[in-house]
C-alpha cells in the first residue's frame, strides 16, 4: 500500500531559494509572452477590421508587422507594463502557494485595470469612424490579454497544486502545542488523500506541557524560543494547537510571531468560531483557520509600492543637482566619506544597509552605539542643518527604489536598539510587518529620539500609523514631512 501524500510531505525536500526564483521567473516569462500575443492580436484586429489597412489585409502579413514602428514599440513596452502591473499585484511572489481560483480572480481584476489604463493611454486618441470601435478595441484588448495570460498561468499553477497534493512540495511547519489536540490535528492532516503541504519539523510546548515527541515529531523548544526556531529552521508555517486552558498564552505567542513573515493557522474550537476574529480559508481540505491580519487591502499595497518606485526614481533624477551640492558640502566640511552606511533591520526582521549623507565626524561611535542628542559635539555644522531639514535622508531614495524601504513607514532601527526597545515594548515586532520608511508618523510628530525611553514613546505614533495605514494617511505624512523640510524644523 502506498503512503498517503500528506505523510510523504514530511520527507519532502525543502524548497530552495533558486527553485523559488526559477518558479517566479516562469510566471514573469509567461506573462511577457502572453502580453506579446495579446498586443499582436489587438494590433491586427485594428488594422484589419477597423482601419482596413491594405498592407494587413494580405494573407501573409508578418513582414508588415516587423516593419511597423508602432507595433515594435508596443511589443517592447506593453509587455513591460503588464509584467510590472502583475508584479505589483503580487502575482510573481510566492509561486508555490498559488491556487487556481486565486489565479482566475487576480488575472480578471488586474487585467481589467491594466486594459483600462492602456485604453486611455494608447487607444483613446486614435482616429475612428464610430465610438463603437473604441468599445471593440477595449473588449479585444481585455479578452486577448486575459485569455492569453490564463492559458499560460493555469497550467503552471495546476502543476504546482498537484505537486503539493502529491507531497512533492511542502513547507517547513512548526506545531505550537504539545498535547492530544495537536496530535489529533497531525493525524487528521496526515490522513488526508491530498497533502496540504505541511512538512512537520518540530513541536513547541506551551505552558506546563511535557517535553515529548508528537506522533514522531520532536519537541524542539518552548514558546520563548519560537522566533529563534523560525529563523534557524527556515519555518514558513506555524500551526497553533493550544489547549483552552492556554488561551492566555495566545497574545504572547502572536507577539513572538509578529514581523516574522510566516503563515499562521489555528486549530479551531467553538471559542475561535464564535469570536469572529478570523476567517475560514480553504486549505486543500485541512481543518484549519488561517489568521489573516492584512494591514492594507492588496490593491493599496500595490499602489503604495508603485508610488514608491516612481517617486524615488524621479527624486533621484530631479534632485541630482541638490544631491551633488550636499555631497560637495559634506566633503569640504569635514574629513571622511560623503555617505554614511549602516546596517538596519527591515521588513520581517531582515537586515539591510541604509544610506545617508554623513552628518557626524568620523569615528563618532568608536565607544559603541550612541543616539544623537541636542548640541551633540559629534555632529558637524553642516550635519546639524542636514538633520534639521532631513536632507541627510535623501540617499535613502535608493533604498526605496530597490525595495528595502518605503517612502512612509516606521523608521528602521539597529538590532542593538531593537533589543533594548523590545525589553520595554515587546510589541515592537509588529512594526516589522511593513517596509521601514524614509519618514513616518513617529518621525514627524516626535523627531529623532535621544534615548531608549523616547524611542518607546515614538513607537506609539508608529503603532497608531500601523492600525490606520492607508494611502491617504501616507499622503498626509509626506505633506507634513515636506513642510518640515522647507521650514527646517526637524528635531
C-alpha positions in Angstrom: 0.0 0.0 0.0 1.4 3.4 -1.0 1.9 6.0 1.8 -0.6 8.9 1.9 0.7 12.1 0.2 0.1 14.1 3.4 2.5 11.7 5.2 5.0 11.9 2.3 5.2 15.7 2.8 7.2 15.2 6.0 10.0 13.7 3.9 9.8 16.2 1.0 12.9 18.3 0.4 12.7 22.0 1.4 12.2 24.4 -1.4 15.5 26.1 -2.3 15.8 29.9 -3.0 16.9 29.1 -6.6 13.8 27.0 -7.1 11.6 29.8 -5.9 13.4 32.3 -8.2 13.0 30.0 -11.2 9.3 29.3 -10.4 8.7 33.1 -10.2 10.6 33.7 -13.4 8.4 31.2 -15.2 5.4 33.3 -14.3 7.2 36.5 -15.4 8.2 35.0 -18.8 4.7 33.6 -19.3 3.1 37.0 -18.6 5.6 38.6 -21.1 4.8 36.1 -23.8 1.1 36.4 -23.2 1.3 40.2 -23.5 3.1 40.0 -26.8 0.3 37.6 -28.1 -2.4 39.9 -26.8 -0.8 43.1 -28.2 -0.3 41.4 -31.7 -4.0 40.3 -31.6 -5.2 43.9 -30.8 -2.9 45.4 -33.4 -4.0 43.1 -36.2 -7.7 43.5 -35.2 -7.4 47.2 -35.5 -5.5 47.2 -38.8 -7.6 44.5 -40.5 -11.1 45.1 -39.0 -11.3 48.7 -38.1 -8.8 50.6 -40.3 -9.0 48.1 -43.2 -5.3 48.8 -43.9 -4.4 47.2 -47.3 -1.0 46.0 -46.2 -2.6 44.0 -43.4 -5.4 42.5 -45.5 -2.9 40.3 -47.3 -2.7 36.7 -46.4 0.9 36.8 -45.5 1.5 39.8 -43.2 4.2 39.0 -40.6 6.8 41.0 -42.5 4.5 44.0 -42.4 4.4 43.8 -38.6 8.2 43.8 -38.3 8.3 46.9 -40.4 5.7 48.8 -38.4 7.3 51.1 -35.8 4.2 51.4 -33.7 3.9 47.6 -33.5 7.5 47.2 -32.5 7.2 50.0 -29.9 4.2 48.2 -28.3 5.9 44.8 -28.4 8.7 46.2 -26.2 6.8 48.5 -23.8 3.4 46.9 -23.4 4.7 43.6 -22.0 6.9 45.6 -19.6 3.8 47.4 -18.4 1.9 44.2 -17.9 4.8 42.4 -16.1 5.2 45.4 -13.8 1.5 45.6 -13.1 1.2 41.9 -12.3 4.3 42.1 -10.2 2.9 45.0 -8.2 -0.3 42.9 -7.6 1.9 40.2 -6.0 1.3 37.7 -8.9 5.0 36.9 -9.2 5.7 36.3 -5.5 5.1 33.0 -3.6 4.9 30.9 -6.8 4.5 27.7 -4.8 1.5 29.0 -2.8 -0.8 30.0 -5.7 -4.1 28.2 -6.5 -6.3 28.2 -9.5 -9.3 30.2 -8.1 -6.9 32.9 -6.9 -5.2 32.9 -10.3 -8.5 33.5 -12.2 -9.7 36.2 -9.8 -6.4 38.1 -9.8 -5.9 37.9 -13.6 -9.5 39.1 -14.1 -9.4 42.3 -12.0 -5.7 43.2 -12.6 -6.2 42.7 -16.4 -9.3 44.9 -16.3 -7.4 47.6 -14.5 -4.5 47.4 -16.9 -6.7 47.3 -20.0 -8.5 50.5 -19.0 -5.1 52.2 -18.4 -3.8 51.2 -21.8 -7.1 52.1 -23.4 -6.8 55.7 -22.1 -3.1 56.0 -22.9 -2.8 54.2 -26.3 -6.2 53.9 -27.9 -8.5 56.8 -26.9 -6.8 59.4 -29.2 -7.0 57.2 -32.3 -8.9 58.3 -35.4 -12.2 56.4 -35.5 -15.4 56.5 -37.6 -17.7 55.5 -34.7 -17.4 55.2 -30.9 -18.4 51.6 -31.2 -14.8 50.9 -32.4 -13.5 52.2 -29.0 -15.5 49.6 -27.2 -14.5 46.9 -29.6 -10.8 47.7 -29.1 -11.1 47.7 -25.3 -13.0 44.4 -25.4 -10.4 42.7 -27.7 -7.5 44.1 -25.5 -9.1 42.8 -22.3 -10.2 39.5 -23.7 -7.0 38.7 -25.5 -4.8 39.6 -22.6 -6.9 37.7 -20.0 -7.2 34.5 -22.1 -3.5 34.5 -23.1 -2.3 35.0 -19.5 -4.7 32.4 -18.1 -3.7 30.0 -20.9 0.0 30.2 -19.7 -0.6 30.6 -16.0 -3.2 28.0 -15.2 -1.0 25.0 -16.4 1.9 26.3 -14.2 -0.4 26.7 -11.2 -2.2 23.4 -11.8 1.2 21.6 -11.9 2.3 23.2 -8.6 -1.0 22.4 -6.9 -0.8 18.8 -8.0 2.8 18.5 -6.7 1.7 19.9 -3.3 -1.2 17.4 -3.3 1.2 14.5 -4.0 3.5 15.6 -1.2 6.4 16.5 -3.5 6.3 20.2 -2.3 5.9 21.0 1.3 6.7 23.9 3.6 8.6 23.7 6.9 6.0 23.8 9.6 6.1 24.1 13.4 3.2 23.0 15.7 2.7 25.1 18.8 1.2 22.9 21.4 2.4 19.5 22.7 -0.9 18.0 23.6 -3.6 15.5 22.4 -5.4 18.2 20.4 -2.2 18.8 18.4 -1.6 15.1 17.9 -5.2 14.6 16.6 -4.7 17.5 14.2 -1.4 16.0 12.8 -3.1 12.6 12.4 -6.1 14.1 10.6 -3.8 16.1 8.2 -1.6 13.0 7.5 -4.8 11.0 6.7 -5.9 13.4 4.0 -5.9 12.0 0.5 -4.3 15.2 -0.8 -1.4 16.8 1.1 -2.0 20.3 2.3 1.7 21.0 2.0 2.9 20.8 5.6 6.3 19.4 6.4 6.3 19.0 10.2 9.7 19.6 11.6 9.0 20.2 15.3 6.6 20.8 18.1 6.8 23.8 20.5 5.5 23.3 24.0 3.2 25.8 25.7 2.9 26.5 29.5 3.4 23.4 31.6 3.2 20.8 28.8 5.5 17.9 28.8 8.6 17.9 26.6 7.7 14.9 24.4 7.6 13.9 20.8 4.2 14.1 19.0 3.5 11.3 16.5 7.2 11.1 15.6 7.6 15.0 15.5 10.3 16.0 18.0 9.7 18.7 20.6 12.2 21.5 19.8 11.6 24.1 22.5 9.2 26.4 24.3 7.3 29.4 23.0 10.0 31.8 24.3 12.3 30.2 21.6 9.7 30.5 18.8 11.3 33.4 16.9 14.8 31.8 17.0 13.4 28.4 15.9 11.6 30.0 12.9 14.7 31.8 11.7 17.1 28.9 12.2 14.8 26.2 10.7 13.5 28.4 7.9 9.9 27.8 9.0 7.2 29.1 6.7 4.1 27.9 8.5 3.1 27.8 12.2 0.0 25.9 13.4 -1.4 26.8 16.8 -3.0 23.8 18.5 -3.1 25.1 22.1 -5.5 23.9 24.8 -8.4 26.0 26.0 -6.6 26.5 29.3 -3.7 28.1 27.4 -5.7 30.8 25.6 -4.0 33.3 28.0 -0.7 32.5 26.2 -2.1 33.4 22.8 -1.2 37.0 23.0 2.4 36.2 23.9 2.5 33.6 21.0 1.2 36.1 18.5 3.7 38.7 19.8 6.5 36.2 19.1 5.2 35.7 15.6 4.8 39.3 14.7 7.0 40.5 11.9 8.5 37.1 11.1 6.6 36.7 7.8 5.2 33.2 8.5 1.8 31.9 7.7 -0.2 31.3 10.9 -3.0 28.7 11.2 -5.1 27.7 14.2 -6.9 24.5 15.0 -10.5 25.8 15.5 -12.7 25.3 18.5 -16.0 26.8 19.5 -14.2 29.8 21.0 -12.4 30.6 17.8 -15.6 30.3 15.7 -17.8 32.4 17.9 -15.2 35.1 18.3 -15.4 36.0 14.7 -11.8 37.3 14.8 -10.6 35.1 11.9 -11.9 34.0 8.5 -12.1 30.5 7.2 -9.9 29.7 4.3 -9.9 26.6 2.2 -6.5 25.0 2.5 -6.7 21.8 0.4 -9.1 20.3 2.9 -7.0 20.9 6.1 -9.3 21.5 9.1 -7.6 24.8 10.0 -8.4 28.5 10.2 -6.0 31.0 8.6 -5.3 34.0 10.7 -5.2 37.0 8.3 -4.0 40.3 9.6 -3.8 42.3 6.4 -2.8 45.9 7.2 -3.9 47.3 3.9 -6.0 46.0 1.0 -3.9 44.3 -1.6 -4.7 46.9 -4.2 -3.5 49.7 -1.9 -0.3 47.7 -1.2 0.3 47.5 -5.0 -0.4 51.2 -5.5 1.8 52.1 -2.5 4.7 50.2 -4.0 4.1 51.7 -7.4 4.3 55.2 -5.9 7.5 54.3 -4.0 9.2 53.2 -7.2 8.0 56.1 -9.4 8.6 58.8 -6.8 12.0 57.5 -5.7 13.2 57.2 -9.3 12.0 60.8 -10.1 13.6 62.1 -6.9 17.0 60.6 -7.6 16.9 62.2 -11.1 15.3 65.6 -10.4 17.3 66.2 -7.1 20.6 65.2 -8.6 21.9 68.9 -8.6 20.9 69.2 -4.9 22.5 65.8 -4.1 25.7 66.9 -5.7 25.8 70.2 -3.8 25.2 68.4 -0.5 27.9 65.8 -1.3 30.4 68.6 -2.0 29.4 70.4 1.2 29.9 67.2 3.3 33.3 66.5 1.7 34.6 70.1 2.2 33.1 70.4 5.7 35.0 67.6 7.4 37.2 64.7 6.6 35.6 61.4 5.8 33.3 59.8 3.3 30.3 61.6 1.8 27.9 58.9 2.6 27.3 57.0 5.8 26.3 53.3 5.6 24.8 51.4 8.5 23.1 48.1 8.9 19.4 48.4 10.0 16.6 45.8 10.4 13.9 45.9 7.8 10.7 44.1 7.0 10.3 40.6 8.5 13.5 41.3 10.5 15.8 41.1 7.5 18.9 43.3 7.8 19.8 45.8 5.1 22.3 48.7 4.6 20.8 52.2 4.9 22.5 55.1 3.2 22.6 58.7 4.5 24.7 61.8 3.9 27.3 61.8 6.7 26.2 64.3 9.4 28.8 63.4 12.1 32.6 63.4 12.3 34.2 60.1 11.5 34.6 57.5 14.4 31.6 59.1 16.1 30.7 55.7 17.6 34.1 54.3 18.5 32.8 53.9 22.0 29.8 51.9 20.8 26.2 52.6 19.6 25.0 56.0 20.7 21.9 58.1 19.9 22.3 61.7 18.9 21.2 64.5 21.3 20.8 68.2 21.4 24.2 70.0 21.0 25.8 66.7 20.2 29.5 67.5 19.6 29.8 64.6 17.2 27.5 66.4 14.6 29.3 68.6 12.1 28.0 72.2 11.5 26.6 71.2 8.1 25.3 68.0 9.5 23.2 69.9 12.0 21.4 71.7 9.2 21.0 68.5 7.2 19.4 66.7 10.2 17.0 69.6 10.9 16.0 69.8 7.3 16.0 65.9 6.9 18.2 66.4 3.8 20.6 63.8 5.2 18.0 61.1 4.4 17.8 61.8 0.6 20.2 58.9 -0.4 17.5 56.6 1.1 15.5 57.0 -2.1 17.9 54.3 -3.4 16.8 52.0 -0.6 13.2 52.7 -1.6 13.9 52.1 -5.3 15.4 48.6 -4.6 12.5 47.6 -2.3 14.3 47.7 1.1 12.3 50.8 2.3 9.2 52.7 1.5 8.5 56.5 1.4 6.4 56.2 4.5 6.8 53.6 7.2 8.2 53.1 10.7 11.9 54.2 10.9 14.3 51.3 10.8 16.5 50.7 13.8 19.7 48.9 14.6 19.4 45.4 16.2 21.1 46.8 19.3 18.3 49.3 19.9 15.6 46.9 18.9 16.7 44.5 21.6 16.6 47.4 24.2 13.2 48.7 22.9 11.7 45.1 23.0 12.5 44.8 26.7 10.1 47.6 27.4 7.7 47.2 24.4 7.6 43.5 23.2 5.1 44.6 20.5 7.8 46.4 18.6 7.9 43.3 16.2 4.5 44.5 14.9 6.3 47.3 13.0 8.4 44.7 11.1 5.3 43.6 9.1 5.8 46.5 6.7 8.8 48.1 4.9 10.5 50.8 7.0 10.2 54.3 5.7 12.2 57.4 5.0 9.6 59.3 7.0 7.0 58.1 9.5 4.3 59.5 11.7 6.5 59.0 14.7 9.3 60.9 12.9 7.3 63.9 12.0 5.5 64.0 15.3 8.4 63.2 17.6 11.6 63.6 15.6 14.9 61.9 16.4 15.0 60.1 19.7 17.8 60.8 22.2 17.4 57.7 24.4 15.5 54.4 24.5 12.6 55.9 26.6 12.0 58.4 23.8 12.2 55.7 21.2 9.5 53.8 23.1 7.4 57.0 23.2 7.8 57.5 19.5 6.8 53.9 19.0 3.2 54.8 20.0 2.8 57.0 16.9 4.2 54.3 14.6 1.7 51.8 16.1 -1.1 54.2 15.5 0.1 54.5 11.9 0.1 50.8 11.5 -3.5 50.5 12.8 -4.7 53.3 10.4 -2.4 52.6 7.5 -3.8 53.9 4.2 -2.7 55.7 1.1 -4.5 58.9 2.3 -2.6 58.8 5.6 0.7 58.3 3.7 0.0 61.4 1.6 -0.7 63.5 4.8 2.6 62.3 6.3 4.5 63.1 3.1 3.0 66.6 3.0 3.8 67.2 6.7 7.4 66.0 6.0 7.8 68.4 3.1 6.6 71.2 5.3 9.2 70.3 7.9 12.0 70.2 5.3 11.0 73.6 3.8 10.9 75.2 7.3 14.0 73.3 8.6 12.2 72.5 11.9 13.1 68.8 12.3 14.2 67.7 15.7 
